[in-house]
């Protein structure tokens, strides 16, 4: 018996992945901005949560979908790690910790932000 198609649309999941990394870069800038208040930051984080939740529909496929991002630039690493941690699975969290151990300085910054913001 063969497995059926995934229970999600790959193109839509990819859009969530890209948008979350983009919003992560906006969040990083917002944290340093004197013009960005708590209300605007909260709205931005709600948008990020929506895209993260859109990624979570990939279920068991998440590590394969996000694995390369864990060793990428800081915003992509943040988005991948934050999503994997939100899945609440020990094996996914272990992937984040493994990536942190092998990360360069820029990537480690993104992974560290995800660990600070998400549940580990």
Protein Blocks (a to p, Z undefined) as FASTA:
>chain_A
ZZdddfbdfklmmmmmmmmmmmmmmmmmmmmpcklcfklmmmmmmmmmmmmmmmmmnmmm
mmmmmmmmmmmcfklmmmmmmmmmmnopaklmmmmmmmmmmpcfklmmmmmmmmmmmcZZ
